Amino acid sequence: MRTLMTRTAVAALTLAFATEAMATEWNVSLWGKRRAFTEHVEKLAELVNEKTNGEFTLNISYGGLSKNKENLDGISIGAFEMAQFCAGYHRDKNPSITVLELPFLGVTSLRQEVELSMAVYQHPAVIEDLGRWEATLLMPSPLPQYNLVGVGDAPSTLADFAGLSVRATGGIGKAMETIGAVPTSMSASEVRQAMDSGIVKAVSFAPHAHMSFGTVENGTWWTTNLNPGTVNCPVVVNNDALADLSDEHRDALLGSVDEALEHYITSYETKTMDAWGPALEERGITSVTFTDDELAAFKDAAAAPAAAAWIEDNTARGLPAQELYDLVTGMIAEAK
């Protein structure tokens, strides 16, 4: 009897160790707070947990693991296994994906943004570019066209942007320069303080960020149709962490991406956009709408020069820049 009990105890202990060994926990570095911009990551964590019966969990941190501009660095050294970042925060570190931030590309929906991003993410040159940081691009965080919320006198024409300090990153910042604005790049979490202190007079964001980071709390006007472009903010995973996953856990992760993105898009198109109009109306924020002629002139001044400069600069880096640009613009043309 004693021998049987000993064997039973050993078997139970062995099973406990085996169960523990199969369990996988990943740390995920985000920033700010849970919002429309992070819903796909939250959904991914939920799906992975369900599919693996709790054996694979994603521990999501909002700012507790890294600063948002340092998330790619954290991935590169394995400080955490998954992170979100925006290409415009450090263009030199991820030049290949900044093609998606060029102004006036003509993207019309979040679904199209996903399609374009995934095509670019799978390009060999892009894989190699992010591989320098031990990063695998998992999924985008699709965002609608940006518009500005500002303080002070509302611009009545594009000429009124001359000399105006604007928070605008990436290609949007370059576009704003063409109409005389003075773009400043800063992370989303720094924007409200910069706006309150007068460092910037206007902020370029997607609707969810205007609400999440408080620009609507002291803004007096917003642009309804400037639509200069958007930013590309991927979710990445550490290469070694991905390789170390069991086949079951890797399938659970990669097989949940489409559903997580679908959840994100549905949430953004309903909850976020349904709240955006009332948020502006409640605060009495003035709508500024520009004429078609002004917008056409803005596009003519910004789009082609920005694309040409991007192609020239990144060809010099050794990237197939023209090929990447043609991939994106070709897909957009086909969609039309």
C-alpha positions as CSV (number, residue, x, y, z in Angstrom):
1,M,0.0,0.0,0.0
2,R,2.9,2.3,0.9
3,T,4.5,1.6,-2.5
4,L,1.2,2.3,-4.3
5,M,0.8,5.6,-2.5
6,T,4.3,6.6,-3.3
7,R,3.9,5.9,-6.9
8,T,0.6,7.8,-6.9
9,A,2.2,10.8,-5.3
10,V,5.1,10.8,-7.8
11,A,2.7,10.5,-10.7
12,A,0.7,13.5,-9.4
13,L,3.8,15.5,-8.8
14,T,5.1,14.7,-12.3
15,L,1.7,15.7,-13.8
16,A,1.8,19.0,-11.9
17,F,5.3,19.8,-13.2
18,A,4.3,18.9,-16.7
19,T,1.2,21.2,-16.5
20,E,3.4,24.0,-15.2
21,A,5.9,23.4,-17.9
22,M,3.3,23.7,-20.6
23,A,2.0,27.0,-19.3
24,T,3.2,30.0,-21.1
25,E,2.9,33.7,-20.1
26,W,3.8,36.6,-22.3
27,N,4.2,40.2,-21.2
28,V,2.7,42.8,-23.5
29,S,3.8,46.4,-23.5
30,L,1.1,49.0,-24.4
31,W,0.6,52.6,-23.2
32,G,-2.1,54.9,-22.1
33,K,-5.2,53.0,-21.1
34,R,-7.5,50.4,-22.6
35,R,-9.2,52.1,-25.6
36,A,-10.3,51.5,-29.2
37,F,-6.6,51.5,-30.2
38,T,-5.9,48.4,-28.0
39,E,-9.1,46.4,-28.5
40,H,-7.5,43.9,-30.9
41,V,-4.7,43.1,-28.4
42,E,-7.3,42.7,-25.6
43,K,-9.3,40.4,-27.9
44,L,-6.2,38.5,-28.9
45,A,-5.4,37.8,-25.2
46,E,-9.0,36.6,-24.6
47,L,-8.9,34.3,-27.6
48,V,-5.5,32.8,-26.9
49,N,-6.5,32.1,-23.3
50,E,-9.7,30.4,-24.4
51,K,-8.1,28.3,-27.2
52,T,-5.4,27.0,-24.8
53,N,-7.6,26.5,-21.8
54,G,-5.6,29.0,-19.9
55,E,-2.2,27.5,-20.7
56,F,-1.1,30.5,-22.7
57,T,-1.8,34.0,-21.3
58,L,-1.0,37.5,-22.4
59,N,-0.3,39.8,-19.5
60,I,-1.2,43.3,-20.9
61,S,0.6,46.3,-19.3
62,Y,-0.4,49.9,-20.0
63,G,2.9,51.7,-19.5
64,G,4.3,49.5,-16.7
65,L,6.9,47.8,-18.9
66,S,8.3,50.5,-21.1
67,K,7.8,54.0,-22.6
68,N,5.9,53.8,-25.8
69,K,8.8,55.1,-27.9
70,E,11.0,52.4,-26.4
71,N,8.8,49.4,-27.0
72,L,10.7,48.3,-30.1
73,D,13.9,48.4,-28.2
74,G,12.3,46.3,-25.5
75,I,11.3,43.7,-28.0
76,S,14.8,43.7,-29.4
77,I,16.4,42.6,-26.1
78,G,13.5,40.3,-25.1
79,A,12.4,42.5,-22.2
80,F,8.8,41.5,-23.1
81,E,7.4,39.3,-25.7
82,M,4.8,41.5,-27.4
83,A,4.4,45.3,-27.9
84,Q,2.6,48.0,-29.9
85,F,4.4,51.0,-31.3
86,C,3.9,53.6,-34.0
87,A,6.3,53.8,-37.0
88,G,6.4,57.6,-36.8
89,Y,7.9,57.6,-33.3
90,H,11.2,56.4,-34.7
91,R,11.2,56.4,-38.4
92,D,14.9,55.5,-38.7
93,K,14.3,52.2,-36.8
94,N,11.6,51.0,-39.1
95,P,11.8,52.9,-42.4
96,S,10.2,50.2,-44.5
97,I,6.7,50.4,-42.9
98,T,6.7,54.2,-43.0
99,V,5.5,53.9,-46.6
100,L,2.1,53.4,-45.0
101,E,2.3,56.8,-43.4
102,L,2.8,58.8,-46.6
103,P,0.2,61.6,-46.9
104,F,-2.8,61.4,-49.1
105,L,-2.5,57.8,-50.1
106,G,-6.3,57.6,-50.6
107,V,-7.1,54.8,-48.1
108,T,-10.8,54.8,-47.5
109,S,-11.5,52.3,-44.7
110,L,-10.1,50.4,-41.8
111,R,-10.4,47.1,-43.7
112,Q,-8.4,48.5,-46.5
113,E,-5.8,49.8,-44.0
114,V,-5.5,46.2,-42.6
115,E,-5.1,44.7,-46.1
116,L,-2.4,47.2,-47.1
117,S,-0.5,46.8,-43.8
118,M,-0.5,43.0,-43.9
119,A,0.7,43.0,-47.5
120,V,3.6,45.3,-46.6
121,Y,4.4,43.4,-43.4
122,Q,4.8,40.2,-45.4
123,H,7.3,41.8,-47.9
124,P,10.8,40.2,-47.5
125,A,12.5,43.6,-47.2
126,V,10.1,44.6,-44.4
127,I,10.6,41.3,-42.6
128,E,14.4,41.9,-42.8
129,D,14.0,45.5,-41.6
130,L,12.1,44.6,-38.5
131,G,14.3,41.5,-38.0
132,R,17.1,43.9,-37.0
133,W,15.1,44.4,-33.8
134,E,14.3,40.7,-33.4
135,A,10.7,41.6,-34.2
136,T,8.0,39.9,-36.2
137,L,5.1,42.0,-37.3
138,L,1.9,40.4,-36.1
139,M,-0.9,42.8,-36.9
140,P,-1.6,46.5,-37.5
141,S,-3.7,48.9,-35.5
142,P,-5.8,50.3,-38.3
143,L,-6.7,54.0,-37.9
144,P,-9.0,56.3,-39.9
145,Q,-7.8,59.5,-41.5
146,Y,-6.4,62.0,-39.0
147,N,-7.9,65.5,-38.3
148,L,-6.9,68.3,-36.0
149,V,-8.4,69.6,-32.8
150,G,-7.0,73.0,-31.9
151,V,-7.3,75.9,-29.5
152,G,-7.5,79.6,-30.2
153,D,-8.9,81.1,-33.4
154,A,-10.2,78.5,-35.8
155,P,-8.6,78.5,-39.2
156,S,-10.9,79.6,-42.0
157,T,-8.5,78.7,-44.8
158,L,-5.4,76.5,-45.1
159,A,-3.3,79.7,-45.2
160,D,-4.2,80.2,-41.6
161,F,-2.1,77.2,-40.6
162,A,1.1,79.3,-41.4
163,G,3.2,79.3,-38.3
164,L,0.8,77.2,-36.2
165,S,2.5,74.7,-34.0
166,V,0.9,71.3,-34.6
167,R,1.5,67.8,-33.1
168,A,1.8,65.7,-36.2
169,T,4.0,62.7,-36.7
170,G,5.4,61.0,-39.8
171,G,3.9,61.8,-43.2
172,I,1.2,63.9,-41.7
173,G,3.8,66.2,-40.2
174,K,5.5,66.5,-43.6
175,A,2.2,67.4,-45.2
176,M,1.5,70.1,-42.6
177,E,4.8,71.7,-43.4
178,T,3.7,72.3,-46.9
179,I,1.0,74.7,-45.7
180,G,3.3,76.5,-43.3
181,A,2.5,74.7,-40.1
182,V,5.3,73.8,-37.6
183,P,4.9,70.1,-36.8
184,T,6.2,68.6,-33.6
185,S,6.5,64.9,-33.0
186,M,5.6,63.6,-29.5
187,S,3.9,60.6,-28.1
188,A,0.2,60.6,-27.5
189,S,0.6,60.6,-23.7
190,E,2.6,63.9,-23.9
191,V,0.0,65.7,-26.0
192,R,-2.5,67.1,-23.4
193,Q,0.3,68.7,-21.3
194,A,1.8,70.2,-24.5
195,M,-1.6,71.6,-25.5
196,D,-2.3,73.0,-22.1
197,S,1.1,74.7,-21.9
198,G,0.8,76.2,-25.4
199,I,3.7,74.2,-26.8
200,V,1.3,73.1,-29.6
201,K,-1.9,74.9,-30.7
202,A,-3.4,71.9,-32.5
203,V,-3.1,68.1,-32.4
204,S,-3.4,65.6,-35.2
205,F,-5.1,62.4,-34.1
206,A,-7.7,59.8,-35.0
207,P,-11.1,60.3,-33.2
208,H,-10.5,57.7,-30.5
209,A,-7.2,59.4,-29.5
210,H,-8.7,62.9,-29.3
211,M,-11.2,61.5,-26.8
212,S,-8.8,59.2,-24.9
213,F,-6.0,61.8,-24.5
214,G,-8.2,64.7,-23.7
215,T,-7.7,67.2,-26.6
216,V,-11.4,67.7,-26.8
217,E,-11.5,68.9,-23.2
218,N,-9.9,72.2,-24.1
219,G,-10.1,72.2,-27.9
220,T,-12.2,74.9,-29.5
221,W,-12.2,73.8,-33.1
222,W,-11.6,70.7,-35.3
223,T,-11.1,70.0,-39.0
224,T,-13.8,67.8,-40.5
225,N,-12.2,67.0,-43.8
226,L,-8.4,67.7,-43.8
227,N,-7.7,64.0,-44.0
228,P,-3.9,64.2,-44.7
229,G,-3.2,60.6,-43.8
230,T,-2.9,58.3,-40.9
231,V,-0.1,56.6,-38.9
232,N,0.9,52.9,-38.8
233,C,1.1,51.3,-35.4
234,P,1.9,47.6,-35.5
235,V,1.8,45.0,-32.9
236,V,5.0,42.9,-32.9
237,V,6.4,39.9,-31.1
238,N,9.9,38.9,-30.2
239,N,11.3,36.4,-32.7
240,D,12.8,34.0,-30.1
241,A,9.6,34.1,-28.0
242,L,7.5,33.2,-31.1
243,A,9.9,30.4,-32.0
244,D,9.9,29.0,-28.5
245,L,6.1,28.5,-28.5
246,S,4.7,25.0,-28.8
247,D,2.9,24.4,-32.1
248,E,-0.4,24.5,-30.3
249,H,0.3,27.8,-28.7
250,R,1.7,29.3,-31.9
251,D,-1.4,28.2,-33.8
252,A,-3.6,29.7,-31.1
253,L,-1.8,33.1,-31.4
254,L,-1.5,33.4,-35.1
255,G,-4.9,31.8,-35.7
256,S,-6.6,34.5,-33.6
257,V,-5.2,37.5,-35.4
258,D,-8.0,37.8,-38.0
259,E,-10.8,37.5,-35.4
260,A,-9.0,40.1,-33.1
261,L,-8.8,42.5,-36.0
262,E,-12.4,42.0,-36.9
263,H,-13.4,42.8,-33.3
264,Y,-11.2,45.9,-33.4
265,I,-12.8,47.2,-36.7
266,T,-16.4,46.5,-35.5
267,S,-15.7,48.2,-32.2
268,Y,-14.1,51.3,-33.8
269,E,-16.8,51.7,-36.5
270,T,-19.6,51.5,-34.0
271,K,-18.7,52.5,-30.4
272,T,-15.9,55.0,-31.2
273,M,-17.5,56.8,-34.1
274,D,-20.9,56.8,-32.4
275,A,-19.3,58.6,-29.5
276,W,-17.2,61.1,-31.6
277,G,-20.0,63.4,-32.8
278,P,-21.7,63.8,-29.4
279,A,-18.3,64.4,-27.8
280,L,-17.8,67.4,-30.1
281,E,-21.3,68.7,-29.8
282,E,-21.4,68.5,-26.0
283,R,-18.3,70.7,-25.8
284,G,-19.4,73.2,-28.4
285,I,-16.3,72.5,-30.6
286,T,-16.5,74.4,-33.9
287,S,-16.3,72.4,-37.1
288,V,-13.9,73.7,-39.8
289,T,-14.5,72.4,-43.3
290,F,-12.3,73.3,-46.2
291,T,-13.3,73.6,-49.8
292,D,-12.6,71.0,-52.5
293,D,-10.2,73.4,-54.3
294,E,-8.2,74.0,-51.1
295,L,-7.9,70.3,-50.4
296,A,-6.9,69.5,-54.0
297,A,-4.1,72.2,-53.7
298,F,-3.0,70.7,-50.4
299,K,-2.8,67.3,-51.9
300,D,-0.9,68.5,-54.9
301,A,1.6,70.3,-52.7
302,A,2.1,67.5,-50.3
303,A,1.6,64.0,-51.8
304,A,4.0,63.8,-54.7
305,P,6.9,65.5,-53.1
306,A,6.6,63.4,-50.0
307,A,6.4,60.2,-52.0
308,A,9.4,61.2,-54.1
309,A,11.5,62.1,-51.0
310,W,10.5,58.9,-49.3
311,I,11.5,56.8,-52.3
312,E,14.9,58.6,-52.7
313,D,15.8,58.5,-49.0
314,N,14.9,54.8,-48.5
315,T,16.5,53.7,-51.7
316,A,19.7,55.2,-50.4
317,R,19.2,53.0,-47.2
318,G,19.2,49.9,-49.4
319,L,15.4,49.3,-49.3
320,P,13.4,48.5,-52.4
321,A,11.5,51.7,-51.8
322,Q,9.9,52.1,-55.2
323,E,8.7,48.5,-55.0
324,L,7.1,49.1,-51.6
325,Y,5.5,52.3,-52.8
326,D,4.2,50.6,-55.9
327,L,2.8,47.7,-53.8
328,V,0.8,50.1,-51.7
329,T,-0.4,52.5,-54.4
330,G,-1.1,49.6,-56.8
331,M,-3.4,47.9,-54.2
332,I,-5.2,51.2,-53.6
333,A,-5.7,51.7,-57.4
334,E,-7.1,48.2,-57.8
335,A,-9.6,48.8,-55.0
336,K,-10.9,51.8,-56.8
